């Protein structure tokens, strides 16, 4: 569409003695690349240019603070950690990615998650990131383990051939975060006594074990490949985590690390102390480096 009032003669440029006529066109955003034609009409004279333009999807735009851990429902910025599940929120949504969100279809024949989903891909320092979800305003992906040992990584989003600028995002070795329900507080956890979901209506008993889920445990002592399910745990592996429930003193966690056979999913198995209060109680896990899970996270105890 011709922008009203944009037609002007460029008196500083000419072709064959004629000044160049400049106009501004507003092009409707497309979700797939396409050829476009335009027609110039002056009185009874018409000039047509067929297939003169290639219209591509909008260029993805986001900022470093828009790359956050995918685990907490409310989202917590602060960089990325190797192997964790992260989210990109776009600055110019909803014109990017598929209008309807698309989740990946699972592993391919070689046991890898896809690195392109609905025409969208993400790279970290050029390494393709496995994709979990793609939509007009949000992407979920695994940060490649290849960023381990770095202090930052350059993240690029490509949508059907349109690439964003490289955005520098801090890298931290470990960033433990719990997955939560929509309130951003209640942690997604299982009561191990009966393998049921921990909820206000189904709290865990004091003195029982609970398995809480999250991401961000970083590079561990055994090898895990980007985009592939974590292997079975080595004998005796417990991780380097301590935990506190309901304000109890911190004690070593029986287990903290990547969930076997899952991509980017972490878990912590904890024993609920017997002397704490009941109801929604705070839970915190802490890595040996001092990195802690997000504040305000809770599980339900009876």
Backbone as CSV, one residue per row, in Angstrom:
resi,resn,N_x,N_y,N_z,CA_x,CA_y,CA_z,C_x,C_y,C_z
1,UNK,0.850,-1.184,0.000,0.000,0.000,0.000,0.892,1.242,0.000
2,UNK,0.551,2.198,-0.859,1.300,3.440,-0.940,0.996,4.305,0.275
3,UNK,2.035,4.706,0.982,1.823,5.559,2.141,1.442,6.961,1.677
4,UNK,0.309,7.483,2.123,-0.124,8.810,1.678,0.928,9.878,1.959
5,UNK,1.152,10.738,0.952,2.095,11.836,1.109,3.547,11.460,0.965
6,UNK,3.826,10.190,0.587,5.216,9.754,0.523,5.854,9.947,-0.851
7,UNK,5.066,10.278,-1.866,5.614,10.447,-3.210,6.445,11.723,-3.262
8,UNK,7.699,11.599,-3.655,8.547,12.778,-3.758,9.580,12.582,-4.850
9,UNK,10.054,13.703,-5.413,11.083,13.699,-6.447,12.437,13.929,-5.794
10,UNK,13.354,13.029,-6.075,14.712,13.157,-5.545,15.532,13.988,-6.530
11,UNK,15.731,15.241,-6.209,16.436,16.145,-7.117,17.942,15.945,-7.092
12,UNK,18.411,15.084,-6.177,19.855,14.843,-6.077,20.291,13.588,-6.834
13,UNK,19.327,12.884,-7.422,19.664,11.674,-8.166,18.859,11.634,-9.457
14,UNK,19.479,11.153,-10.533,18.779,11.099,-11.818,19.258,9.909,-12.617
15,UNK,18.413,9.467,-13.546,18.740,8.395,-14.469,18.354,8.879,-15.866
16,UNK,19.336,8.902,-16.795,19.098,9.368,-18.173,18.507,10.770,-18.187
17,UNK,18.963,11.593,-17.247,18.516,12.971,-17.228,17.214,13.200,-16.499
18,UNK,16.592,12.150,-15.977,15.326,12.297,-15.261,15.552,12.049,-13.772
19,UNK,14.987,12.946,-12.967,15.092,12.755,-11.525,14.342,11.502,-11.075
20,UNK,14.859,10.872,-10.023,14.238,9.649,-9.499,13.007,10.001,-8.670
21,UNK,11.954,9.247,-8.880,10.732,9.385,-8.091,10.774,8.371,-6.953
22,UNK,10.650,8.833,-5.731,10.711,7.943,-4.572,9.348,7.881,-3.884
23,UNK,8.996,6.671,-3.428,7.741,6.481,-2.695,8.013,5.518,-1.541
24,UNK,7.129,5.509,-0.588,7.202,4.576,0.542,6.025,3.625,0.473
25,UNK,6.326,2.332,0.483,5.289,1.322,0.461,5.201,0.644,1.829
26,UNK,4.005,0.455,2.333,3.784,-0.324,3.543,3.390,-1.731,3.129
27,UNK,4.233,-2.713,3.457,4.027,-4.092,3.038,3.460,-4.897,4.199
28,UNK,2.350,-5.555,3.960,1.739,-6.390,4.983,2.650,-7.557,5.329
29,UNK,2.789,-7.826,6.631,3.673,-8.912,7.065,3.172,-10.252,6.539
30,UNK,4.103,-11.096,6.125,3.785,-12.434,5.652,4.413,-13.468,6.576
31,UNK,3.835,-14.653,6.588,4.401,-15.732,7.392,5.254,-16.668,6.553
32,UNK,5.221,-16.497,5.230,6.078,-17.276,4.337,6.650,-16.343,3.284
33,UNK,7.874,-16.590,2.811,8.454,-15.743,1.767,7.616,-15.801,0.495
34,UNK,7.517,-14.678,-0.194,6.720,-14.630,-1.427,7.231,-13.513,-2.328
35,UNK,7.027,-13.698,-3.658,7.313,-12.641,-4.616,6.146,-11.676,-4.660
36,UNK,6.441,-10.396,-4.844,5.394,-9.386,-4.916,5.624,-8.516,-6.147
37,UNK,4.540,-8.015,-6.710,4.590,-7.120,-7.865,4.066,-5.751,-7.451
38,UNK,4.474,-4.734,-8.192,3.871,-3.426,-7.952,3.620,-2.745,-9.290
39,UNK,2.617,-1.885,-9.277,2.164,-1.194,-10.490,2.199,0.301,-10.238
40,UNK,2.808,1.053,-11.160,2.878,2.511,-11.078,1.956,3.080,-12.154
41,UNK,1.044,3.946,-11.732,0.081,4.538,-12.676,0.163,6.056,-12.598
42,UNK,0.241,6.684,-13.746,0.203,8.141,-13.838,-0.728,8.509,-14.978
43,UNK,-1.914,8.979,-14.639,-2.904,9.264,-15.670,-3.284,7.991,-16.387
44,UNK,-3.092,7.989,-17.717,-3.408,6.796,-18.504,-2.201,5.881,-18.686
45,UNK,-1.073,6.263,-18.113,0.136,5.470,-18.270,0.316,4.518,-17.081
46,UNK,0.638,3.281,-17.390,0.805,2.263,-16.342,2.091,1.496,-16.587
47,UNK,2.824,1.296,-15.507,4.059,0.527,-15.570,3.985,-0.560,-14.505
48,UNK,4.154,-1.809,-14.921,4.035,-2.938,-14.006,5.377,-3.642,-13.854
49,UNK,5.701,-3.986,-12.600,6.910,-4.746,-12.298,6.484,-6.033,-11.600
50,UNK,6.470,-7.143,-12.354,6.020,-8.415,-11.799,7.156,-9.126,-11.076
51,UNK,6.870,-9.601,-9.882,7.871,-10.327,-9.111,9.093,-9.508,-8.791
52,UNK,8.925,-8.200,-8.680,10.073,-7.320,-8.483,10.569,-7.311,-7.043
53,UNK,9.728,-7.715,-6.119,10.094,-7.689,-4.710,10.008,-9.084,-4.113
54,UNK,10.896,-9.375,-3.189,10.800,-10.589,-2.386,10.407,-10.158,-0.977
55,UNK,9.224,-10.558,-0.567,8.726,-10.203,0.765,8.967,-11.384,1.693
56,UNK,9.662,-11.135,2.771,9.991,-12.202,3.729,9.360,-11.870,5.071
57,UNK,9.305,-12.842,5.987,8.754,-12.569,7.318,9.545,-11.471,8.021
58,UNK,8.924,-10.819,9.011,9.627,-9.756,9.740,10.887,-10.283,10.415
59,UNK,11.842,-9.413,10.596,13.075,-9.796,11.270,12.812,-9.968,12.766
60,UNK,13.154,-11.117,13.326,12.955,-11.296,14.773,13.734,-10.258,15.572
61,UNK,13.098,-9.730,16.591,13.728,-8.732,17.451,13.492,-9.090,18.908
62,UNK,14.561,-9.170,19.678,14.435,-9.436,21.104,15.648,-8.851,21.804
63,UNK,15.591,-8.796,23.121,16.691,-8.253,23.912,17.185,-9.304,24.884
64,UNK,18.345,-9.085,25.449,18.937,-10.061,26.360,18.011,-10.385,27.522
65,UNK,17.330,-9.369,28.058,16.437,-9.590,29.194,15.220,-10.415,28.816
66,UNK,14.956,-10.571,27.499,13.836,-11.381,27.043,14.159,-12.853,26.940
67,UNK,15.390,-13.239,27.280,15.786,-14.648,27.306,15.810,-15.080,28.766
68,UNK,14.850,-15.911,29.164,14.683,-16.238,30.578,14.482,-17.736,30.763
69,UNK,14.660,-18.198,31.980,14.410,-19.600,32.288,12.952,-19.928,32.011
70,UNK,12.719,-21.070,31.362,11.349,-21.475,31.042,10.659,-22.135,32.225
71,UNK,11.401,-22.432,33.299,10.806,-23.196,34.393,9.808,-22.391,35.229
72,UNK,10.215,-21.282,35.853,9.233,-20.531,36.651,8.167,-19.935,35.752
73,UNK,6.926,-20.086,36.125,5.832,-19.582,35.287,5.954,-18.082,35.070
74,UNK,6.444,-17.368,36.086,6.563,-15.917,35.981,7.812,-15.501,35.223
75,UNK,8.764,-16.416,35.043,9.978,-16.095,34.307,10.958,-15.283,35.136
76,UNK,12.200,-15.716,35.157,13.240,-15.017,35.907,14.423,-14.785,34.986
77,UNK,14.729,-13.493,34.668,15.884,-13.227,33.807,17.184,-13.427,34.568
78,UNK,18.290,-13.342,33.874,19.569,-13.460,34.545,20.557,-14.341,33.824
79,UNK,20.380,-14.547,32.532,21.308,-15.364,31.779,20.803,-16.764,31.550
80,UNK,21.649,-17.590,30.946,21.303,-18.971,30.624,22.388,-19.887,31.175
81,UNK,22.039,-21.152,31.347,23.028,-22.139,31.790,23.026,-23.309,30.818
82,UNK,24.150,-24.025,30.704,24.268,-25.105,29.719,23.229,-26.209,29.937
83,UNK,22.558,-26.579,28.856,21.614,-27.682,28.893,20.241,-27.343,29.411
84,UNK,20.035,-26.131,29.916,18.747,-25.757,30.496,17.706,-25.409,29.458
85,UNK,16.450,-25.381,29.878,15.338,-25.008,29.003,15.049,-23.526,29.214
86,UNK,15.081,-22.776,28.125,14.910,-21.328,28.197,13.868,-20.845,27.201
87,UNK,13.420,-19.619,27.429,12.375,-19.004,26.612,12.884,-17.691,26.035
88,UNK,12.556,-17.442,24.774,12.760,-16.128,24.165,11.394,-15.489,23.981
89,UNK,11.235,-14.288,24.516,10.047,-13.485,24.246,10.443,-12.387,23.273
90,UNK,9.643,-12.202,22.210,9.991,-11.248,21.173,9.523,-9.846,21.530
91,UNK,10.324,-8.867,21.112,9.960,-7.472,21.330,8.879,-7.011,20.362
92,UNK,8.812,-7.617,19.178,7.828,-7.163,18.189,6.791,-8.232,17.876
93,UNK,6.444,-9.067,18.863,5.344,-10.011,18.704,4.064,-9.208,18.513
94,UNK,3.022,-9.702,17.836,2.857,-11.103,17.446,3.114,-11.361,15.960
95,UNK,4.047,-10.653,15.366,4.277,-10.804,13.930,5.349,-11.833,13.583
96,UNK,5.788,-12.617,14.560,6.889,-13.542,14.309,6.478,-14.963,14.652
97,UNK,7.024,-15.912,13.907,6.697,-17.304,14.166,5.275,-17.620,13.759
98,UNK,4.891,-18.876,13.882,3.531,-19.266,13.481,2.482,-18.642,14.382
99,UNK,1.361,-18.239,13.801,0.298,-17.609,14.582,-0.229,-18.543,15.662
100,UNK,-0.274,-19.820,15.351,-0.681,-20.828,16.322,0.554,-21.564,16.804
101,UNK,0.725,-21.661,18.113,1.907,-22.302,18.671,2.056,-23.743,18.230
102,UNK,3.298,-24.158,18.023,3.600,-25.516,17.578,4.612,-26.133,18.538
103,UNK,4.293,-27.322,19.051,5.228,-28.067,19.890,5.957,-29.107,19.046
104,UNK,7.134,-29.508,19.497,7.863,-30.498,18.711,7.179,-31.854,18.795
105,UNK,7.468,-32.695,17.844,6.837,-34.013,17.779,7.642,-35.105,18.438
106,UNK,8.598,-34.723,19.298,9.418,-35.724,19.957,10.722,-35.958,19.212
107,UNK,11.381,-37.049,19.545,12.691,-37.347,18.976,12.572,-37.825,17.527
108,UNK,13.644,-37.570,16.752,13.691,-38.115,15.405,14.218,-39.554,15.460
109,UNK,14.443,-40.137,14.291,14.857,-41.541,14.233,16.222,-41.768,14.870
110,UNK,16.984,-40.698,15.076,18.317,-40.824,15.658,18.342,-40.427,17.134
111,UNK,17.163,-40.160,17.695,17.090,-39.828,19.112,17.388,-38.388,19.449
112,UNK,17.250,-37.485,18.457,17.512,-36.067,18.678,16.232,-35.256,18.601
113,UNK,16.166,-34.176,19.381,15.079,-33.225,19.219,15.355,-32.342,18.008
114,UNK,14.300,-31.838,17.326,14.523,-31.002,16.143,15.151,-29.670,16.514
115,UNK,15.955,-29.137,15.609,16.528,-27.813,15.816,15.832,-26.759,14.966
116,UNK,14.826,-27.160,14.186,13.966,-26.226,13.459,12.526,-26.635,13.710
117,UNK,11.698,-25.670,14.067,10.307,-25.957,14.398,9.414,-24.874,13.824
118,UNK,8.528,-25.265,12.892,7.615,-24.319,12.231,8.384,-23.167,11.593
119,UNK,9.540,-23.482,10.993,10.314,-22.467,10.298,11.200,-21.625,11.186
120,UNK,11.243,-21.927,12.486,12.016,-21.135,13.437,13.190,-21.950,13.952
121,UNK,14.346,-21.314,14.062,15.509,-21.955,14.659,16.228,-20.950,15.545
122,UNK,16.967,-21.474,16.507,17.743,-20.653,17.438,19.160,-21.217,17.468
123,UNK,20.151,-20.339,17.464,21.525,-20.775,17.635,22.166,-20.012,18.790
124,UNK,23.096,-20.663,19.462,23.906,-20.045,20.506,25.359,-20.180,20.080
125,UNK,25.975,-19.074,19.735,27.325,-19.088,19.164,27.401,-20.014,17.953
126,UNK,26.337,-20.036,17.175,26.302,-20.832,15.955,25.883,-22.271,16.148
127,UNK,25.737,-22.733,17.391,25.338,-24.113,17.649,23.812,-24.184,17.657
128,UNK,23.188,-25.028,16.824,21.727,-25.123,16.794,21.170,-25.585,18.144
129,UNK,20.102,-24.932,18.569,19.465,-25.263,19.838,18.246,-26.145,19.594
130,UNK,18.105,-27.239,20.303,16.901,-28.073,20.181,15.660,-27.276,20.573
131,UNK,14.582,-27.453,19.799,13.367,-26.655,19.987,12.265,-27.468,20.658
132,UNK,11.588,-26.842,21.624,10.433,-27.453,22.278,9.124,-26.845,21.786
133,UNK,9.139,-25.523,21.526,7.885,-24.819,21.223,8.203,-23.578,20.397
134,UNK,7.303,-23.279,19.444,7.477,-22.113,18.586,6.132,-21.437,18.376
135,UNK,6.088,-20.119,18.568,4.855,-19.367,18.339,5.204,-17.951,17.926
136,UNK,4.171,-17.148,17.708,4.380,-15.779,17.232,5.166,-14.930,18.214
137,UNK,5.052,-15.199,19.499,5.705,-14.337,20.476,6.602,-15.048,21.454
138,UNK,6.743,-16.367,21.347,7.521,-17.101,22.344,8.156,-18.341,21.741
139,UNK,9.409,-18.576,22.112,10.117,-19.795,21.733,10.640,-20.467,22.998
140,UNK,10.570,-21.788,23.046,11.190,-22.557,24.115,12.251,-23.463,23.496
141,UNK,13.455,-23.463,24.067,14.550,-24.221,23.479,15.525,-24.654,24.568
142,UNK,16.356,-25.633,24.232,17.423,-26.044,25.133,18.700,-25.294,24.778
143,UNK,19.321,-24.678,25.764,20.616,-24.050,25.541,21.656,-25.154,25.352
144,UNK,22.412,-25.142,24.263,23.389,-26.211,24.031,24.418,-26.318,25.161
145,UNK,24.796,-27.543,25.478,25.847,-27.751,26.477,27.170,-27.142,26.019
146,UNK,27.285,-26.854,24.722,28.526,-26.304,24.181,28.856,-24.911,24.724
147,UNK,27.905,-24.238,25.382,28.214,-22.914,25.951,28.904,-23.033,27.302
148,UNK,29.051,-24.251,27.836,29.679,-24.446,29.144,31.084,-23.851,29.156
149,UNK,31.409,-23.180,30.241,32.717,-22.563,30.384,32.802,-21.148,29.853
150,UNK,31.765,-20.674,29.174,31.757,-19.315,28.643,31.065,-18.365,29.620
151,UNK,31.322,-17.081,29.454,30.653,-16.072,30.271,29.476,-15.432,29.543
152,UNK,29.398,-15.637,28.235,28.272,-15.116,27.454,28.148,-15.920,26.171
153,UNK,26.999,-15.799,25.542,26.769,-16.459,24.263,25.958,-15.537,23.378
154,UNK,26.172,-15.616,22.074,25.413,-14.796,21.135,24.251,-15.631,20.596
155,UNK,23.048,-15.170,20.878,21.826,-15.884,20.501,21.243,-15.238,19.248
156,UNK,20.929,-16.070,18.256,20.324,-15.603,17.004,19.074,-16.418,16.742
157,UNK,17.980,-15.747,16.396,16.729,-16.396,16.020,16.512,-16.202,14.526
158,UNK,16.183,-17.280,13.834,15.902,-17.219,12.398,14.488,-17.717,12.158
159,UNK,13.703,-16.908,11.420,12.345,-17.322,11.076,12.189,-17.288,9.570
160,UNK,12.157,-18.464,8.953,11.963,-18.604,7.508,12.924,-17.739,6.715
161,UNK,14.174,-17.722,7.151,15.196,-16.990,6.410,15.493,-15.604,6.918
162,UNK,14.655,-15.053,7.797,14.909,-13.741,8.382,15.592,-13.931,9.729
163,UNK,16.823,-13.444,9.842,17.597,-13.641,11.064,17.629,-12.380,11.910
164,UNK,17.549,-12.582,13.200,17.702,-11.469,14.135,19.155,-11.043,14.213
165,UNK,19.376,-9.902,14.813,20.737,-9.543,15.191,21.185,-10.489,16.295
166,UNK,22.483,-10.710,16.398,23.017,-11.541,17.471,22.903,-10.780,18.790
167,UNK,22.241,-11.390,19.754,22.040,-10.763,21.067,22.934,-11.467,22.085
168,UNK,23.760,-10.702,22.782,24.660,-11.273,23.775,23.907,-11.534,25.076
169,UNK,23.940,-12.789,25.521,23.228,-13.211,26.732,24.253,-13.794,27.711
170,UNK,24.211,-13.400,28.976,25.158,-13.954,29.945,24.983,-15.464,30.099
171,UNK,26.086,-16.158,30.378,26.066,-17.589,30.666,26.519,-17.775,32.111
172,UNK,25.746,-18.539,32.872,26.121,-18.898,34.235,26.265,-20.414,34.296
173,UNK,27.167,-20.937,35.120,27.368,-22.386,35.132,26.130,-23.165,35.533
174,UNK,25.398,-22.661,36.545,24.235,-23.360,37.092,23.157,-22.331,37.393
175,UNK,21.910,-22.663,37.117,20.788,-21.769,37.431,19.564,-22.618,37.771
176,UNK,19.543,-23.246,38.953,18.431,-24.138,39.286,17.121,-23.373,39.436
177,UNK,16.111,-23.779,38.710,14.785,-23.180,38.786,13.743,-24.281,38.751
178,UNK,12.689,-24.120,39.549,11.600,-25.087,39.577,10.552,-24.731,38.529
179,UNK,9.969,-25.744,37.888,8.745,-25.531,37.126,7.605,-25.308,38.104
180,UNK,6.742,-24.359,37.799,5.619,-24.043,38.684,4.307,-24.050,37.914
181,UNK,3.228,-24.105,38.678,1.902,-23.962,38.091,1.651,-22.480,37.794
182,UNK,0.442,-22.158,37.323,0.157,-20.813,36.817,0.299,-19.718,37.863
183,UNK,0.229,-20.066,39.159,0.379,-19.028,40.170,1.821,-18.595,40.353
184,UNK,2.762,-19.307,39.701,4.165,-18.948,39.803,4.814,-19.340,41.107
185,UNK,4.086,-20.025,41.993,4.625,-20.400,43.300,4.623,-21.907,43.520
186,UNK,3.469,-22.553,43.273,3.346,-23.987,43.536,4.230,-24.771,42.571
187,UNK,5.175,-25.515,43.124,6.140,-26.261,42.327,5.492,-27.524,41.757
188,UNK,5.860,-27.873,40.538,5.415,-29.135,39.949,6.254,-30.240,40.570
189,UNK,5.600,-31.084,41.355,6.309,-32.106,42.128,5.437,-33.337,42.259
190,UNK,6.094,-34.457,42.569,5.386,-35.716,42.791,5.634,-36.188,44.220
191,UNK,4.555,-36.646,44.850,4.685,-37.327,46.136,5.150,-38.748,45.845
192,UNK,6.347,-39.093,46.272,6.901,-40.382,45.897,6.227,-41.549,46.614
193,UNK,5.493,-41.269,47.677,4.816,-42.365,48.385,3.811,-43.069,47.487
194,UNK,3.121,-42.299,46.633,2.123,-42.903,45.748,2.251,-42.423,44.307
195,UNK,3.298,-41.651,44.015,3.563,-41.141,42.658,2.390,-40.324,42.120
196,UNK,1.846,-39.458,42.959,0.792,-38.541,42.548,1.312,-37.114,42.612
197,UNK,0.641,-36.199,41.897,1.083,-34.803,41.850,0.822,-34.130,43.194
198,UNK,1.795,-33.382,43.647,1.685,-32.635,44.897,0.844,-31.384,44.668
199,UNK,-0.285,-31.299,45.359,-1.188,-30.146,45.246,-1.733,-29.814,46.620
200,UNK,-2.471,-28.703,46.703,-3.108,-28.335,47.970,-4.093,-29.404,48.411
201,UNK,-4.733,-30.065,47.442,-5.697,-31.125,47.752,-5.016,-32.473,47.951
202,UNK,-3.744,-32.560,47.592,-3.002,-33.816,47.704,-1.593,-33.541,48.235
203,UNK,-1.495,-33.064,49.482,-0.190,-32.724,50.035,0.618,-33.970,50.398
204,UNK,1.903,-33.770,50.556,2.792,-34.861,50.970,2.894,-34.901,52.487
205,UNK,3.039,-36.074,53.014,3.152,-36.228,54.463,4.547,-35.835,54.927
206,UNK,4.620,-35.251,56.122,5.932,-35.007,56.719,6.641,-36.349,56.925
207,UNK,7.915,-36.358,56.646,8.673,-37.597,56.743,8.674,-38.426,55.472
208,UNK,8.011,-37.929,54.401,7.985,-38.644,53.122,8.854,-37.908,52.102
209,UNK,9.098,-38.572,50.985,9.916,-37.990,49.929,9.043,-37.315,48.868
210,UNK,9.583,-36.220,48.312,8.950,-35.503,47.213,9.994,-35.302,46.120
211,UNK,9.558,-35.436,44.879,10.431,-35.210,43.727,9.956,-33.963,43.009
212,UNK,10.792,-32.929,42.997,10.427,-31.652,42.380,11.179,-31.512,41.058
213,UNK,10.550,-30.811,40.103,11.098,-30.740,38.745,11.434,-29.303,38.359
214,UNK,12.485,-29.196,37.568,12.920,-27.890,37.101,13.926,-28.029,35.989
215,UNK,14.861,-27.105,35.933,15.910,-27.131,34.916,17.090,-26.324,35.433
216,UNK,18.175,-26.285,34.646,19.277,-25.394,34.961,20.371,-25.947,35.832
217,UNK,20.591,-27.275,35.831,21.656,-27.816,36.680,23.017,-27.824,35.987
218,UNK,23.079,-27.373,34.747,24.356,-27.159,34.086,25.086,-28.431,33.693
219,UNK,26.375,-28.280,33.454,27.205,-29.403,33.045,27.546,-30.244,34.261
220,UNK,27.354,-31.550,34.147,27.609,-32.452,35.265,28.841,-33.304,34.973
221,UNK,29.146,-34.221,35.878,30.386,-34.982,35.769,30.350,-36.049,34.688
222,UNK,29.164,-36.403,34.203,29.068,-37.384,33.131,28.565,-36.701,31.862
223,UNK,28.757,-37.340,30.725,28.492,-36.715,29.430,27.007,-36.759,29.074
224,UNK,26.477,-35.603,28.683,25.110,-35.489,28.158,25.197,-34.725,26.846
225,UNK,24.590,-35.230,25.799,24.620,-34.577,24.494,23.455,-33.614,24.348
226,UNK,23.711,-32.486,23.725,22.658,-31.513,23.439,21.561,-32.157,22.595
227,UNK,20.321,-31.971,23.009,19.184,-32.448,22.229,18.849,-33.905,22.388
228,UNK,19.574,-34.615,23.231,19.304,-36.037,23.462,18.933,-36.250,24.930
229,UNK,18.136,-37.279,25.177,17.755,-37.574,26.544,18.972,-37.871,27.399
230,UNK,18.935,-37.405,28.645,20.047,-37.675,29.557,20.173,-39.180,29.775
231,UNK,21.386,-39.670,29.931,21.562,-41.116,30.128,21.144,-41.545,31.527
232,UNK,21.107,-42.856,31.739,20.875,-43.376,33.081,21.983,-42.875,34.002
233,UNK,21.651,-42.691,35.258,22.604,-42.105,36.198,23.753,-43.053,36.495
234,UNK,24.957,-42.511,36.572,26.084,-43.351,36.992,25.861,-43.852,38.418
235,UNK,26.393,-44.987,38.736,26.240,-45.557,40.072,26.754,-44.587,41.128
236,UNK,25.934,-44.337,42.125,26.345,-43.493,43.242,26.215,-42.002,43.021
237,UNK,25.758,-41.566,41.834,25.667,-40.127,41.570,24.520,-39.509,42.377
238,UNK,24.800,-38.443,43.122,23.765,-37.762,43.904,23.683,-36.274,43.599
239,UNK,24.637,-35.717,42.876,24.652,-34.287,42.633,25.245,-33.535,43.810
240,UNK,25.279,-32.223,43.717,25.901,-31.398,44.762,24.913,-30.371,45.305
241,UNK,23.745,-30.833,45.707,22.698,-29.927,46.149,22.346,-30.144,47.617
242,UNK,22.021,-29.045,48.269,21.393,-29.097,49.582,20.000,-28.493,49.434
243,UNK,19.162,-28.715,50.422,17.788,-28.212,50.307,17.250,-27.843,51.673
244,UNK,16.204,-27.020,51.632,15.475,-26.638,52.832,13.991,-26.627,52.499
245,UNK,13.174,-27.172,53.399,11.723,-27.184,53.227,11.085,-26.587,54.469
246,UNK,10.165,-25.630,54.269,9.470,-25.032,55.400,10.376,-24.297,56.359
247,UNK,11.488,-23.779,55.863,12.409,-23.045,56.716,13.336,-23.919,57.531
248,UNK,13.357,-25.223,57.268,14.237,-26.130,57.998,15.690,-25.870,57.655
249,UNK,16.639,-26.280,58.503,18.053,-26.145,58.150,18.372,-26.904,56.870
250,UNK,19.314,-26.355,56.084,19.683,-27.000,54.822,20.437,-28.299,55.084
251,UNK,20.096,-29.341,54.339,20.770,-30.635,54.425,21.031,-31.134,53.010
252,UNK,21.962,-32.055,52.815,22.241,-32.567,51.471,21.017,-33.232,50.851
253,UNK,20.784,-32.952,49.564,19.673,-33.591,48.847,20.060,-35.012,48.472
254,UNK,19.157,-35.988,48.659,19.465,-37.357,48.225,19.798,-37.441,46.746
255,UNK,19.189,-36.564,45.940,19.537,-36.494,44.522,19.190,-35.129,43.973
256,UNK,20.050,-34.635,43.093,19.784,-33.418,42.343,20.549,-33.465,41.041
257,UNK,19.852,-33.381,39.907,20.530,-33.437,38.613,19.552,-33.611,37.474
258,UNK,20.088,-33.974,36.309,19.257,-34.138,35.119,18.414,-35.407,35.222
259,UNK,17.161,-35.301,34.775,16.257,-36.442,34.779,16.636,-37.402,33.660
260,UNK,16.906,-38.662,33.971,17.287,-39.614,32.923,16.243,-39.706,31.818
261,UNK,16.734,-39.759,30.573,15.929,-39.973,29.366,15.090,-38.748,28.977
262,UNK,15.335,-37.586,29.619,14.636,-36.351,29.272,15.645,-35.308,28.819
263,UNK,15.184,-34.329,28.037,16.042,-33.252,27.541,15.790,-31.989,28.350
264,UNK,16.815,-31.513,29.039,16.720,-30.237,29.748,15.923,-30.275,31.035
265,UNK,15.392,-31.424,31.405,14.574,-31.530,32.610,15.430,-31.990,33.780
266,UNK,15.321,-31.282,34.894,16.068,-31.628,36.097,15.106,-32.043,37.200
267,UNK,15.640,-32.716,38.208,14.821,-33.105,39.353,15.654,-33.083,40.621
268,UNK,14.957,-32.865,41.727,15.570,-32.934,43.051,14.666,-33.785,43.928
269,UNK,15.229,-34.804,44.546,14.486,-35.658,45.469,14.820,-35.212,46.889
270,UNK,13.783,-34.892,47.656,14.005,-34.349,49.000,13.123,-35.071,50.005
271,UNK,13.605,-35.142,51.236,12.861,-35.725,52.350,12.258,-34.591,53.170
272,UNK,10.935,-34.588,53.308,10.271,-33.521,54.047,10.529,-33.704,55.541
273,UNK,11.070,-32.694,56.206,11.332,-32.812,57.646,10.036,-33.044,58.428
274,UNK,10.153,-33.688,59.560,8.961,-34.030,60.359,8.475,-32.876,61.211
275,UNK,9.316,-31.923,61.515,8.915,-30.899,62.481,8.464,-29.591,61.883
276,UNK,8.145,-29.541,60.592,7.784,-28.271,59.961,6.278,-28.069,59.959
277,UNK,5.860,-26.862,59.591,4.437,-26.537,59.500,3.815,-27.240,58.304
278,UNK,2.497,-27.246,58.256,1.765,-27.835,57.142,1.218,-26.738,56.226
279,UNK,0.633,-27.156,55.114,0.114,-26.218,54.133,1.129,-25.952,53.047
280,UNK,1.059,-24.772,52.437,2.021,-24.376,51.411,3.283,-23.891,52.102
281,UNK,4.377,-24.613,51.956,5.621,-24.272,52.650,6.719,-24.010,51.627
282,UNK,7.651,-23.118,51.937,8.718,-22.796,50.966,9.698,-23.935,50.792
283,UNK,10.222,-24.055,49.586,11.264,-25.027,49.291,12.357,-24.329,48.510
284,UNK,13.596,-24.622,48.884,14.762,-24.029,48.231,15.800,-25.114,48.027
285,UNK,16.402,-25.169,46.828,17.564,-26.025,46.615,18.744,-25.125,46.285
286,UNK,19.918,-25.553,46.719,21.120,-24.748,46.550,22.249,-25.617,46.018
287,UNK,22.883,-25.149,44.949,24.032,-25.845,44.389,25.264,-25.571,45.255
288,UNK,26.285,-26.418,45.111,27.513,-26.241,45.888,28.156,-24.884,45.647
289,UNK,27.894,-24.284,44.473,28.453,-22.970,44.162,27.696,-21.841,44.841
290,UNK,26.541,-22.148,45.437,25.714,-21.134,46.078,24.518,-20.697,45.258
291,UNK,24.393,-21.162,44.014,23.237,-20.826,43.185,21.983,-21.470,43.773
292,UNK,20.920,-20.686,43.924,19.700,-21.192,44.552,18.516,-21.108,43.602
293,UNK,17.512,-21.900,43.889,16.263,-21.866,43.128,15.524,-20.565,43.401
294,UNK,14.497,-20.294,42.596,13.809,-19.017,42.671,13.090,-18.831,44.014
295,UNK,13.001,-17.605,44.497,12.298,-17.345,45.750,10.794,-17.508,45.583
296,UNK,10.123,-17.828,46.669,8.666,-17.923,46.672,8.099,-19.250,46.247
297,UNK,8.957,-20.229,45.884,8.465,-21.534,45.444,7.968,-22.333,46.650
298,UNK,6.881,-23.066,46.457,6.277,-23.816,47.560,5.857,-25.224,47.144
299,UNK,5.810,-26.118,48.138,5.147,-27.417,47.989,4.124,-27.541,49.105
300,UNK,3.262,-28.536,49.013,2.181,-28.698,49.981,2.467,-29.888,50.908
301,UNK,2.324,-29.617,52.201,2.675,-30.604,53.212,1.494,-30.790,54.165
302,UNK,1.295,-32.023,54.625,0.247,-32.276,55.622,0.853,-32.891,56.876
